[in-house]
Amino acid sequence: MAELDQQSIREKLAGIMDPHTGSDLIESNEIRDIRLEDDEIRIEVSLGYPARSWEQQLIGMVQEVIPGAKVEVKSNTVSHEVQEGIKPLKGVKNIIAVASGKGGVGKSTLSVNLALALSSEGARVGVLDADIYGPSQPRMLGVSGQPTSKDGKSLEPMKSYHVQAMSIGFLVDEESPMIWRGPMVTQALEQLLNDTNWDDLDYLIIDMPPGTGDTQLTLAQKVPVSGSVIVTTPQDIALLDARKAYKMFEKVDIPVLGVVENMSTHICSKCGHEEHIFGSGGGEDMARQYGTDLLGSVPLARSIRENADGGCPSVVADPDSPITDVYKEIARNVAARLSMRKKDFSSKFPNIVIQQN
């Protein structure tokens, strides 16, 4: 292998596809360094997304085409552009909105497992529960009590399973109804977002309210979102509403990173039989129609509901299960699609003030 030169090594690496970005390692700019030293080939791979559970597989893929190579894989998450005219949030590199056009499709369960999967892959992650009328993240994360404030002005995020979290559910009784009009809801969400001391997050997952009404549109126009994920089920009614959510993000120039099809198949808890009780292929068809990606399909399994209800979502309750593998793959796909988008360098430049003498 010492006879290989830089160019031939790059040609071999160009034949390796990163399934998460959809591009090869060269096209994705994921090869940071190639060194030929003392009859050894050393290759440094730099991923723009967290992928702790996939790194060894990637190393194997590189060593398969370049036997004997010493391969090191690193991850480096950076900030990406948000909507024009909106400032990025302090302490947060990227905000990802998880939305659906209607309720009942498992959006909140997907949000919490996505956050936990990103964390398990090596990222610093937070969750903002934006559903004022029906906050569910406190229960799903198994967190109770109220957040503290060090300065009397801002709130410290609650923490669970290495994930930072904020929700109106931490501030009101679980059974108290929120009888608020739209402007009050929007104001409350802005305060929860901006008045929380998020601590150096790579990703903040926002569990959006269901629907595409005034509250959702206002959030989409005021919150600095790097990308969004649409959650749907395979049935036609859910897909109709998911398309509305896609159009909403399109109107406010927020990129849709892809579609997640929830409850794609039903797995019997007794015999393990799998069937498409809500239809099949709906999420894939929607992704194809709008030129976006199907990020993954999550089965309808009893354990997912039981784990979330019990305050210990599937990713942490059963980290080695096939269901957790699905969530981790979705997490890598979401972060990798975002890593391919335009980066935000605003924080790298100093503020320049021009004074006239």
C-alpha positions in Angstrom: 0.0 0.0 0.0 3.0 2.3 0.4 3.0 2.6 -3.5 -0.2 4.5 -3.4 0.0 8.2 -3.8 -2.4 11.0 -2.6 -4.4 11.1 -5.8 -5.0 7.3 -6.0 -6.0 7.2 -2.3 -8.5 10.0 -2.9 -9.9 8.2 -5.9 -10.5 5.1 -3.8 -12.1 7.2 -1.0 -14.4 8.8 -3.6 -15.9 5.3 -4.1 -17.1 5.2 -0.5 -20.6 6.6 0.0 -21.7 8.2 3.3 -25.3 7.0 3.6 -26.1 9.8 5.9 -25.1 12.7 3.6 -25.9 10.9 0.4 -22.5 11.8 -1.0 -19.1 10.1 -1.2 -16.4 11.0 1.4 -14.6 13.3 -1.0 -17.6 15.2 -2.3 -18.8 15.6 1.3 -15.4 17.1 2.2 -15.1 14.6 5.0 -11.5 13.7 4.4 -9.5 16.1 6.5 -6.0 14.7 6.0 -4.1 12.0 4.1 -0.5 11.3 5.2 2.0 8.8 3.9 4.6 8.3 6.6 7.1 5.5 7.1 5.3 3.0 4.8 2.0 3.8 6.6 -1.1 5.5 5.3 -2.9 7.7 7.8 -6.3 9.0 7.0 -8.3 11.5 9.1 -12.0 11.6 8.5 -13.9 14.6 9.9 -17.7 14.3 9.9 -19.9 17.3 10.3 -22.3 15.4 12.5 -22.2 13.1 15.5 -21.9 9.4 14.7 -20.3 7.6 17.6 -22.1 4.3 17.0 -21.2 4.3 13.3 -17.5 5.3 13.4 -16.1 1.7 13.5 -18.2 0.7 10.5 -16.9 3.7 8.6 -13.3 2.8 9.6 -14.0 -0.7 8.2 -15.3 0.8 5.0 -12.1 2.8 4.5 -9.8 -0.1 5.4 -11.7 -2.3 3.0 -10.5 -0.2 0.0 -7.2 0.8 1.5 -6.0 -2.2 3.5 -3.7 -1.5 6.4 -4.6 2.2 6.6 -4.6 3.9 10.0 -8.0 5.6 10.1 -9.1 8.2 12.6 -12.7 9.5 12.7 -13.7 12.8 14.4 -16.9 14.7 14.5 -17.2 18.5 14.4 -20.6 20.2 14.6 -20.8 23.8 13.5 -23.5 26.4 13.2 -25.6 26.7 10.1 -27.6 29.5 8.6 -31.0 30.5 9.8 -33.7 32.6 8.3 -32.6 36.0 7.0 -32.9 38.8 9.6 -33.1 36.5 12.7 -30.2 36.3 15.1 -28.9 32.9 16.2 -29.7 32.0 19.8 -26.9 32.3 22.4 -25.6 29.0 23.6 -27.1 27.1 20.7 -25.4 26.2 17.4 -28.4 24.7 15.6 -32.1 24.6 16.2 -34.1 21.8 14.5 -37.9 22.1 14.5 -39.8 18.8 14.6 -43.3 19.4 13.2 -46.4 17.7 11.9 -49.5 19.0 10.3 -51.8 17.3 12.8 -51.7 15.7 16.3 -51.5 12.1 17.1 -48.7 11.0 14.8 -46.1 10.5 17.5 -44.2 13.8 17.0 -43.3 14.3 20.6 -42.1 10.8 21.1 -40.0 11.1 17.9 -38.6 14.5 19.2 -37.4 13.1 22.6 -35.9 10.0 21.1 -34.2 12.1 18.3 -32.7 14.3 21.0 -31.5 11.3 23.1 -30.1 9.6 20.0 -28.1 12.7 19.0 -26.8 12.8 22.5 -25.8 9.2 22.5 -24.0 9.8 19.2 -21.8 12.4 20.9 -23.6 15.8 20.6 -24.7 18.3 23.3 -28.5 18.4 22.9 -31.5 20.2 24.3 -35.2 19.9 23.9 -37.7 22.8 24.0 -41.3 21.6 24.5 -43.2 24.2 22.3 -46.6 22.6 22.9 -48.1 25.0 25.4 -51.5 23.4 25.5 -50.3 19.8 25.8 -46.7 19.7 27.1 -45.5 16.1 27.2 -41.7 16.3 27.4 -41.5 16.5 31.2 -43.2 13.2 31.6 -41.3 11.5 28.7 -38.0 12.7 30.2 -39.0 11.7 33.7 -38.4 15.2 35.0 -40.4 16.9 37.7 -40.0 20.1 39.7 -39.4 23.6 38.7 -36.3 25.2 37.0 -34.1 27.4 39.1 -32.8 30.9 38.3 -29.4 32.2 39.2 -30.0 35.8 38.4 -33.8 36.1 38.9 -34.2 36.9 35.1 -33.4 33.7 33.3 -34.0 30.0 33.8 -31.6 27.1 34.1 -32.7 24.2 31.9 -33.8 21.0 33.5 -31.5 18.0 32.8 -32.4 14.4 32.1 -30.3 11.6 30.5 -27.6 14.2 29.6 -30.2 16.3 27.7 -31.1 19.9 28.6 -34.9 20.6 28.6 -37.4 23.4 29.0 -41.2 23.2 28.9 -44.2 25.1 30.2 -44.9 21.8 31.9 -42.2 22.6 34.4 -43.9 25.8 35.4 -47.5 24.7 35.8 -49.3 21.7 37.3 -49.6 18.8 34.9 -53.4 18.8 35.1 -53.9 22.5 34.8 -55.4 23.5 31.4 -53.7 26.4 29.5 -56.6 28.6 28.5 -54.6 31.2 26.6 -55.1 33.0 23.3 -52.6 32.8 20.5 -50.5 36.0 21.3 -50.0 34.8 24.9 -48.9 31.4 23.7 -46.4 32.9 21.3 -45.0 35.2 24.0 -44.6 32.3 26.4 -42.7 30.3 23.9 -40.4 33.1 23.0 -39.6 33.6 26.7 -39.0 29.9 27.2 -36.6 29.9 24.3 -34.8 33.1 24.9 -34.8 33.3 28.7 -33.3 29.8 29.2 -29.5 29.5 29.7 -28.9 26.9 27.2 -25.4 25.5 27.8 -23.3 25.2 24.7 -25.7 23.1 22.6 -24.9 21.5 19.3 -28.6 21.0 18.6 -31.8 22.2 20.2 -34.7 20.1 19.2 -38.0 22.0 19.3 -41.1 19.8 19.7 -43.5 22.1 17.7 -47.2 22.3 18.5 -49.4 20.2 16.1 -51.0 22.0 13.1 -50.0 24.9 10.9 -51.9 27.8 12.4 -50.9 31.3 13.6 -48.8 30.0 16.5 -46.7 27.7 14.3 -46.2 30.4 11.6 -45.2 33.0 14.2 -42.7 30.6 15.7 -41.3 29.8 12.3 -40.8 33.5 11.6 -39.2 34.4 14.9 -37.2 31.4 16.0 -33.7 31.0 14.4 -34.2 27.6 12.9 -31.4 25.8 10.9 -33.7 23.0 9.6 -36.9 21.1 10.2 -38.1 17.6 10.2 -41.7 16.6 9.2 -43.3 13.7 11.1 -46.1 11.7 9.5 -47.8 8.3 9.5 -48.4 6.4 6.3 -52.1 7.0 6.1 -53.5 9.5 3.6 -55.1 11.9 6.1 -51.8 12.3 8.0 -49.9 12.8 4.8 -52.3 15.6 3.7 -51.6 17.6 6.8 -47.8 16.8 6.7 -47.7 18.4 3.3 -49.2 21.6 4.8 -46.4 21.6 7.4 -43.9 21.3 4.6 -45.4 24.2 2.8 -45.4 26.3 5.9 -41.6 25.9 6.3 -41.2 26.5 2.6 -43.0 29.9 3.0 -40.7 31.1 5.7 -37.5 29.8 4.1 -36.7 27.1 6.6 -35.1 24.1 4.9 -36.9 20.8 5.4 -34.2 18.2 6.1 -36.5 15.3 5.5 -39.5 13.3 6.5 -39.8 10.6 9.2 -42.6 8.1 8.8 -43.8 7.1 12.2 -45.9 4.0 12.9 -44.8 2.6 9.5 -45.4 -1.0 10.5 -47.0 -2.7 13.5 -44.9 -5.2 15.4 -46.9 -7.7 17.5 -45.5 -7.8 21.0 -46.5 -11.5 21.3 -45.3 -13.1 18.1 -43.2 -10.4 16.4 -45.3 -10.4 13.3 -45.0 -7.1 11.3 -47.7 -5.6 9.1 -48.6 -2.3 7.5 -51.8 -1.5 9.3 -51.8 2.2 8.3 -50.7 1.6 4.7 -47.2 1.7 3.3 -44.9 4.0 1.4 -46.6 7.2 2.2 -43.6 9.0 3.8 -41.4 7.9 0.9 -43.9 9.1 -1.7 -44.1 12.5 0.1 -40.3 12.8 0.2 -40.1 12.0 -3.4 -42.8 14.5 -4.3 -41.1 17.4 -2.6 -37.5 16.4 -3.5 -36.5 15.8 0.1 -35.3 12.7 2.0 -37.0 9.9 3.9 -34.9 10.1 7.0 -36.2 6.8 8.4 -39.3 4.8 9.4 -40.2 4.0 13.0 -42.4 1.0 13.7 -45.5 1.0 15.9 -44.3 -0.9 18.8 -45.8 -1.2 22.3 -42.4 -0.7 24.0 -42.0 2.8 22.4 -45.3 4.0 24.1 -44.6 2.2 27.4 -41.0 3.6 27.6 -42.1 7.2 26.9 -45.0 7.0 29.3 -42.7 5.7 32.0 -40.2 8.6 31.6 -37.5 6.5 30.1 -37.7 6.7 26.2 -36.6 3.8 24.1 -33.1 5.1 23.3 -32.1 5.1 27.0 -34.5 2.3 28.1 -33.1 -0.3 25.6 -30.0 1.2 24.0 -29.1 -2.0 22.1 -32.5 -2.7 20.6 -33.4 -2.6 16.9 -35.8 0.3 17.6 -33.0 2.4 19.2 -30.8 1.6 16.1 -33.6 3.1 14.0 -33.7 6.3 16.1 -29.9 6.6 15.9 -29.9 6.2 12.2 -32.6 8.9 11.9 -30.5 11.2 14.2 -27.4 10.7 12.1 -29.4 11.4 8.9 -30.9 14.6 10.3 -27.6 15.9 11.5 -25.7 14.9 8.3 -28.3 16.5 6.1 -27.9 19.7 8.1 -24.1 19.5 7.9 -24.3 19.7 4.1 -26.1 23.0 4.3 -24.5 26.5 4.3 -22.6 27.3 7.5 -23.1 30.4 9.6 -19.9 32.3 10.3 -21.5 35.3 12.0 -20.1 34.4 15.4 -16.5 34.2 14.0 -16.5 37.9 13.0 -16.1 40.7 15.5 -18.6 43.6 15.6 -17.2 46.5 13.6 -18.2 50.0 14.7 -17.3 52.9 12.5 -17.0 56.2 14.3 -16.7 59.6 12.7 -14.2 62.0 14.2 
